[in-house]
Amino acid sequence: MFLGKTTKRFKQMLLILAVLFTSNLVVAQSIITIDNNPGSTTTHQTMQDAHDAATAGDIIYVQPSPTSYGNVTINKALTVVGRSHSEVNNVSTIGSVTINASDVTLKGLKMSSVSPYSTISGSPITNIRLYECYASIVIGAGYSVTDPRLIGFEARGCVLSTITQYPDAQDVLISNNIITGSTLTIYSPAAIIIANNIFRLNSGFTLRNYAVGETGILYNNMFLLNSTADRTVTFATGDWNVSNNLLYNYADLYSLNFATSGSATYSDSNTLLGVDPLFTDVDNTVNDSMAGATTYVVTARLEDDMTLQAASPALTGGGGGTEMGLYNNGFIYKNSGNPKGIPTIDITTYDGAVPKNGTINVTITAKAH
């Protein structure tokens, strides 16, 4: 028992040191580590407590745990780093995250929701970054708020479910993500870019644009499912322009198409309709694989590889002959959600028993992201 606890503490120390030496920290920054695992001796064991103890510019490191670190309202500039959103036995989980401050970065975390916006009219928050995270996102203060409350939001390398962009949110980038929900709602299409994502559908998908006289734009995305019925990506509200997207149903003999309902309209150019993207390794016999017949579950198929084979038409099917999907422009997507720039370190073997004052032999593996 003593050896197990010692090994665990040693592992945690190595992970903390990895952050210290690889995160390009400046002197003014401090690291606060939270760990709610049994036997933890860290000062803070909830996300809100760690936040309240931090000062602007600090980094909060969230140890992997099967137990959530709870909800948090962030009102100071912070970087919050977890181990991953889906790596087996190494997930850093937080509940709902409300962001009311500028210069906040979240990496390698599984969260129930993320909601960034300013609570003060005329004082928008800026520079919110979501990297390698798993979350539902609601961007902005609400549909009735028109003055800017958020300028500069970026979500990349994530798994995202429900996405809503309100009219007070500007300079929004949703790119290089897997999107698993059933709806995407925008209120200010001129202020958002939605490109180079994979929309992994369970049945259909609904797009709503509530901006009168403004056109929503989608390009270089893939819409995929495996359904033994014809399905649609439906424009339910507003006007849309879609270009250089790919739609594919992995179930033989069934289709996936664009459609409209009500007064919605769309114009379409260069769509690859019914074209297999030719991923390197997905499995349509595994239900929750990227090519499967039920809801996509990243933890069930971490080995899915959505890089494109040399023969894939999606390699040059994007705008200007660029690549569609997750890896456009050399972007590196990680299924497990290990944050880039933070190496992961694991103890793979150690001596099961040693004599008093003896030496413990430990094998450590590490990889950079």
Backbone torsions as a table, in degrees:
resi	resn	phi	psi	omega
1	MET	NA	-44.1	-179.9
2	PHE	-61.2	-43.2	-179.9
3	LEU	-61.8	-41.0	179.9
4	GLY	-61.1	-44.9	179.7
5	LYS	-65.0	-40.5	178.9
6	THR	-62.4	-42.7	179.4
7	THR	-62.8	-41.6	179.5
8	LYS	-62.3	-45.5	179.3
9	ARG	-62.8	-38.0	179.1
10	PHE	-63.5	-41.8	178.3
11	LYS	-62.3	-44.3	180.0
12	GLN	-63.3	-40.9	179.1
13	MET	-60.9	-42.1	178.9
14	LEU	-63.6	-40.3	178.8
15	LEU	-63.9	-40.4	178.7
16	ILE	-65.8	-43.4	178.3
17	LEU	-61.7	-36.7	178.1
18	ALA	-58.9	-42.9	178.0
19	VAL	-65.0	-42.9	-177.7
20	LEU	-59.4	-40.7	-172.8
21	PHE	-94.3	-2.9	-175.9
22	THR	-127.1	4.6	-173.8
23	SER	-104.6	10.5	178.6
24	ASN	53.8	47.8	-176.6
25	LEU	-74.7	151.3	170.9
26	VAL	-102.6	165.7	-171.9
27	VAL	-59.2	-35.6	-173.9
28	ALA	-71.1	-15.1	-176.6
29	GLN	-83.3	145.0	173.4
30	SER	-122.2	157.4	175.5
31	ILE	-111.0	130.4	172.7
32	ILE	-113.7	125.6	179.8
33	THR	-106.0	132.9	175.0
34	ILE	-117.1	140.3	-176.2
35	ASP	-151.5	114.4	179.4
36	ASN	-105.6	16.7	176.6
37	ASN	-70.0	153.4	178.8
38	PRO	-54.8	134.3	179.7
39	GLY	86.5	-0.6	-179.3
40	SER	-64.9	141.7	176.8
41	THR	-115.4	14.3	177.9
42	THR	-66.2	150.3	-176.7
43	THR	-65.9	-38.6	-175.7
44	HIS	-116.6	133.3	-177.5
45	GLN	-124.1	6.3	171.6
46	THR	-128.5	155.6	-179.3
47	MET	-65.2	-40.0	-178.7
48	GLN	-67.0	-39.7	177.9
49	ASP	-63.2	-43.1	178.8
50	ALA	-63.4	-42.6	177.6
51	HIS	-59.2	-46.6	-176.0
52	ASP	-65.2	-28.1	179.0
53	ALA	-83.8	-15.2	-176.1
54	ALA	-82.4	161.2	170.5
55	THR	-116.6	160.8	-177.1
56	ALA	-53.8	133.6	-179.7
57	GLY	96.2	-8.8	-179.3
58	ASP	-74.6	165.2	175.3
59	ILE	-116.9	131.2	174.2
60	ILE	-106.6	121.5	179.3
61	TYR	-101.7	124.0	-173.7
62	VAL	-104.8	109.5	-179.9
63	GLN	-65.0	147.2	173.3
64	PRO	-59.6	143.3	-179.5
65	SER	-164.1	147.1	173.9
66	PRO	-75.6	-8.0	-177.6
67	THR	-109.5	133.5	179.9
68	SER	-64.1	148.3	175.3
69	TYR	-88.4	6.9	172.5
70	GLY	87.7	177.3	-179.6
71	ASN	-78.4	160.5	178.6
72	VAL	-152.4	143.8	167.3
73	THR	-110.1	119.3	-176.6
74	ILE	-97.8	118.3	179.7
75	ASN	-124.6	26.1	175.3
76	LYS	-149.4	157.2	-178.6
77	ALA	-68.2	116.5	-177.3
78	LEU	-143.0	157.6	167.1
79	THR	-115.8	126.1	-179.8
80	VAL	-116.3	121.8	-172.8
81	VAL	-122.3	126.8	172.9
82	GLY	-110.4	174.0	178.3
83	ARG	-74.0	-46.0	179.9
84	SER	-172.6	167.4	172.4
85	HIS	-98.5	-11.8	-174.7
86	SER	-148.9	-0.2	178.7
87	GLU	-63.8	133.1	-174.9
88	VAL	-57.2	126.7	178.8
89	ASN	64.3	13.8	-178.1
90	ASN	-139.8	44.9	-178.8
91	VAL	-99.5	133.1	175.6
92	SER	-101.8	111.9	-169.2
93	THR	-113.7	131.7	174.9
94	ILE	-126.9	156.3	178.4
95	GLY	-81.9	-126.3	179.6
96	SER	-83.2	135.2	-179.5
97	VAL	-118.4	117.2	174.3
98	THR	-105.8	129.1	-176.5
99	ILE	-114.5	117.6	178.4
100	ASN	-121.4	31.1	-178.8
101	ALA	-144.2	156.8	176.7
102	SER	-82.0	163.9	172.7
103	ASP	58.7	53.5	176.9
104	VAL	-115.0	130.2	178.2
105	THR	-125.0	131.3	176.9
106	LEU	-118.8	130.0	-177.5
107	LYS	-136.2	139.1	169.2
108	GLY	62.3	38.7	-175.2
109	LEU	-124.3	147.0	168.5
110	LYS	-103.7	121.3	-176.2
111	MET	-131.5	150.5	177.4
112	SER	-73.3	-38.6	178.5
113	SER	-159.6	155.3	175.5
114	VAL	-131.9	127.5	-177.3
115	SER	-133.9	98.5	177.9
116	PRO	-98.1	131.4	174.7
117	TYR	-173.6	156.7	174.5
118	SER	-86.7	142.8	176.4
119	THR	-89.2	-2.7	-174.0
120	ILE	-115.3	122.3	178.1
121	SER	-61.0	132.9	178.1
122	GLY	80.8	2.7	179.1
123	SER	-128.4	73.9	-176.1
124	PRO	-68.1	150.0	169.1
125	ILE	-87.0	158.6	-174.9
126	THR	-136.8	159.2	168.0
127	ASN	61.1	64.5	174.8
128	ILE	-105.8	128.9	-174.7
129	ARG	-126.7	133.4	178.9
130	LEU	-125.7	108.9	-176.4
131	TYR	-124.0	133.8	176.0
132	GLU	50.5	45.9	180.0
133	CYS	-117.5	166.3	176.8
134	TYR	-123.4	118.7	-174.2
135	ALA	-169.1	161.4	160.9
136	SER	-93.1	139.4	-176.5
137	ILE	-125.5	135.4	173.5
138	VAL	-124.8	112.4	-169.0
139	ILE	-106.0	110.6	179.7
140	GLY	113.5	170.5	-170.7
141	ALA	-85.1	-24.0	179.8
142	GLY	155.2	163.9	-174.2
143	TYR	-68.8	-21.2	-178.5
144	SER	-93.1	-2.0	-179.2
145	VAL	-96.2	125.9	-175.4
146	THR	-113.1	-25.3	178.7
147	ASP	-74.4	148.6	-176.7
148	PRO	-60.2	124.9	174.9
149	ARG	-116.4	-10.3	178.6
150	LEU	-150.2	125.3	176.9
151	ILE	-129.0	107.5	178.3
152	GLY	102.1	88.3	175.5
153	PHE	-131.3	133.8	-178.4
154	GLU	-134.7	127.7	173.1
155	ALA	-122.8	117.9	-177.9
156	ARG	-142.1	142.1	177.4
157	GLY	71.5	21.7	-173.5
158	CYS	-105.9	169.6	162.4
159	VAL	-108.8	116.6	-174.5
160	LEU	-118.8	141.0	175.3
161	SER	-102.3	-111.2	-178.9
162	THR	-65.6	135.0	178.5
163	ILE	-126.6	124.4	175.0
164	THR	-132.4	128.1	174.0
165	GLN	-115.3	117.5	-179.8
166	TYR	-86.4	165.4	-172.3
167	PRO	-66.4	-18.2	-179.3
168	ASP	-86.0	-0.3	-178.4
169	ALA	-99.5	123.0	-177.1
170	GLN	-122.7	160.4	179.3
171	ASP	53.9	57.7	-178.2
172	VAL	-104.6	131.1	177.9
173	LEU	-122.3	121.3	173.9
174	ILE	-118.3	101.8	-170.5
175	SER	-147.5	145.6	175.1
176	ASN	60.9	40.1	178.7
177	ASN	-119.8	160.3	164.7
178	ILE	-98.2	126.2	-176.6
179	ILE	-112.9	121.0	-168.4
180	THR	-112.1	-6.7	-176.6
181	GLY	-77.5	-164.3	-178.4
182	SER	-117.0	-5.2	-178.2
183	THR	-141.5	151.3	169.3
184	LEU	-136.1	125.6	-174.6
185	THR	-125.0	128.7	178.2
186	ILE	-130.0	150.1	179.2
187	TYR	-119.6	-11.0	-179.2
188	SER	-142.3	78.0	-172.4
189	PRO	-63.6	-27.1	178.8
190	ALA	-69.5	-13.3	-174.4
191	ALA	-108.3	11.8	-178.0
192	ILE	-138.4	140.0	174.1
193	ILE	-113.4	126.4	178.4
194	ILE	-124.4	100.1	-171.7
195	ALA	-149.6	149.3	172.8
196	ASN	60.5	38.5	174.2
197	ASN	-108.9	162.4	166.9
198	ILE	-109.2	117.9	173.1
199	PHE	-90.6	105.4	179.9
200	ARG	-95.4	107.2	-171.8
201	LEU	-94.2	153.3	171.6
202	ASN	-97.0	-41.3	171.5
203	SER	-133.6	-102.0	176.5
204	GLY	-99.0	-173.8	177.8
205	PHE	-144.6	143.2	-176.6
206	THR	-122.3	131.9	178.6
207	LEU	-116.2	130.3	-179.2
208	ARG	-126.6	128.8	175.7
209	ASN	-122.0	110.4	-175.2
210	TYR	-96.0	9.9	179.1
211	ALA	-89.3	114.4	-179.8
212	VAL	-70.3	127.8	176.9
213	GLY	80.4	3.3	177.7
214	GLU	-117.6	145.4	-174.5
215	THR	-105.9	127.3	173.2
216	GLY	-78.0	144.6	-175.0
217	ILE	-124.6	132.8	174.4
218	LEU	-130.2	129.8	176.8
219	TYR	-149.6	151.6	176.7
220	ASN	63.1	21.7	179.0
221	ASN	-97.3	162.2	171.6
222	MET	-118.0	137.9	174.4
223	PHE	-118.0	118.6	-171.1
224	LEU	-133.5	146.2	169.9
225	LEU	-160.6	176.3	174.7
226	ASN	-135.6	95.2	-173.9
227	SER	-134.8	133.5	177.7
228	THR	-85.4	47.6	173.6
229	ALA	-159.8	152.3	173.7
230	ASP	-67.7	134.1	-176.6
231	ARG	-127.2	164.9	-178.6
232	THR	-134.5	150.4	162.9
233	VAL	-98.1	109.4	-166.3
234	THR	-105.7	126.1	171.4
235	PHE	-86.3	106.3	-171.5
236	ALA	-96.1	-21.4	-176.7
237	THR	-148.4	135.4	171.5
238	GLY	82.3	-172.3	-177.1
239	ASP	-106.2	144.3	-176.0
240	TRP	-139.2	148.8	171.2
241	ASN	-124.9	121.0	-178.4
242	VAL	-122.5	133.4	-178.5
243	SER	-144.8	142.8	173.5
244	ASN	55.8	45.5	174.6
245	ASN	-108.2	162.6	179.5
246	LEU	-123.9	133.0	177.1
247	LEU	-123.7	130.0	-177.3
248	TYR	-151.9	134.3	173.6
249	ASN	-107.9	117.8	-177.2
250	TYR	-69.5	-15.4	178.1
251	ALA	-79.1	125.3	-179.8
252	ASP	-58.1	141.3	172.8
253	LEU	77.6	0.2	-180.0
254	TYR	-120.1	152.7	-168.9
255	SER	-115.4	167.1	168.7
256	LEU	-135.3	122.6	-174.0
257	ASN	-135.5	160.4	168.1
258	PHE	-76.4	148.0	177.1
259	ALA	-153.7	167.7	176.6
260	THR	-126.4	159.5	170.3
261	SER	-137.2	155.7	-179.6
262	GLY	59.5	-136.2	-177.4
263	SER	-95.4	6.7	-179.5
264	ALA	-64.2	150.4	177.4
265	THR	-134.5	157.8	172.3
266	TYR	-151.7	149.4	170.5
267	SER	-115.2	144.4	-169.5
268	ASP	-132.7	134.5	174.8
269	SER	-143.0	140.8	173.2
270	ASN	59.2	33.0	176.0
271	THR	-75.3	136.7	170.4
272	LEU	-94.2	98.7	-172.2
273	LEU	-98.8	124.6	179.7
274	GLY	70.0	29.3	-176.5
275	VAL	-110.5	123.8	176.9
276	ASP	-66.6	126.7	-179.9
277	PRO	-70.3	-13.5	-179.9
278	LEU	58.3	60.6	172.3
279	PHE	-66.0	157.6	-178.9
280	THR	-64.6	-41.9	-177.5
281	ASP	-157.0	99.3	167.7
282	VAL	-133.6	163.0	-172.6
283	ASP	-133.7	108.9	-178.4
284	ASN	-78.0	0.4	173.8
285	THR	-94.7	-7.2	177.1
286	VAL	-102.7	115.8	-168.8
287	ASN	-54.3	-44.2	-174.5
288	ASP	-100.6	20.0	168.6
289	SER	-72.6	169.0	174.8
290	MET	-57.3	-30.9	-180.0
291	ALA	-100.5	12.7	-172.5
292	GLY	-84.8	179.8	-171.3
293	ALA	-101.2	-1.7	177.3
294	THR	-124.4	-170.6	-179.1
295	THR	-58.8	134.2	178.7
296	TYR	-65.1	128.6	177.2
297	VAL	-126.1	106.1	-172.4
298	VAL	-61.4	-35.7	-178.2
299	THR	-67.1	-22.8	-179.6
300	ALA	-80.0	-20.6	-177.5
301	ARG	-141.2	59.1	177.2
302	LEU	-62.1	-22.1	-179.2
303	GLU	-80.2	-7.9	173.7
304	ASP	-52.6	135.0	-178.3
305	ASP	-125.6	106.6	-176.3
306	MET	-93.2	14.6	168.3
307	THR	-67.4	156.4	-172.6
308	LEU	-97.2	137.8	174.1
309	GLN	-67.5	162.0	-176.6
310	ALA	-60.6	-28.2	-178.0
311	ALA	-88.0	0.8	-175.2
312	SER	-67.3	129.3	175.6
313	PRO	-68.5	-16.2	-179.5
314	ALA	-76.6	-14.0	178.8
315	LEU	-62.1	-31.7	179.2
316	THR	-125.8	14.1	-175.9
317	GLY	-83.3	-8.7	179.2
318	GLY	-78.1	176.1	180.0
319	GLY	-57.2	132.4	-179.9
320	GLY	67.2	21.9	179.1
321	GLY	79.6	18.3	-179.7
322	THR	-85.5	175.5	-178.2
323	GLU	-84.3	137.0	172.7
324	MET	-81.0	161.8	168.0
325	GLY	84.4	-157.6	-165.3
326	LEU	-67.3	-30.5	-166.8
327	TYR	-103.5	16.9	179.4
328	ASN	-54.7	139.1	174.5
329	ASN	58.9	33.4	174.7
330	GLY	78.4	10.7	179.4
331	PHE	-64.1	139.3	179.4
332	ILE	-104.7	115.0	179.8
333	TYR	-100.7	134.3	-179.9
334	LYS	-115.6	117.2	-179.3
335	ASN	-57.0	-40.3	-173.2
336	SER	-77.3	-14.6	179.8
337	GLY	78.3	26.4	171.8
338	ASN	-69.5	127.4	-174.6
339	PRO	-68.9	138.7	177.6
340	LYS	-65.9	145.8	178.4
341	GLY	84.1	-4.8	179.7
342	ILE	-120.7	111.1	179.1
343	PRO	-69.9	150.5	173.1
344	THR	-105.0	138.4	-177.0
345	ILE	-125.7	131.1	179.0
346	ASP	-129.6	143.7	169.6
347	ILE	-91.7	112.9	-174.0
348	THR	-92.2	-32.9	175.6
349	THR	-144.0	153.6	172.5
350	TYR	-157.4	158.8	-179.9
351	ASP	-63.4	133.1	-179.4
352	GLY	-74.0	-26.6	179.3
353	ALA	-155.0	141.2	177.6
354	VAL	-136.8	152.6	177.3
355	PRO	-71.7	163.7	176.8
356	LYS	-55.2	133.4	-177.5
357	ASN	64.4	15.7	178.2
358	GLY	-82.4	-174.9	-177.1
359	THR	-109.4	131.3	174.7
360	ILE	-90.9	123.1	176.1
361	ASN	-91.9	122.9	-174.7
362	VAL	-125.0	133.3	174.6
363	THR	-105.1	124.6	-177.3
364	ILE	-115.8	134.2	171.7
365	THR	-116.7	145.6	-179.7
366	ALA	-143.1	150.2	174.8
367	LYS	-144.6	144.9	179.3
368	ALA	-92.5	156.1	179.9
369	HIS	-128.5	NA	NA
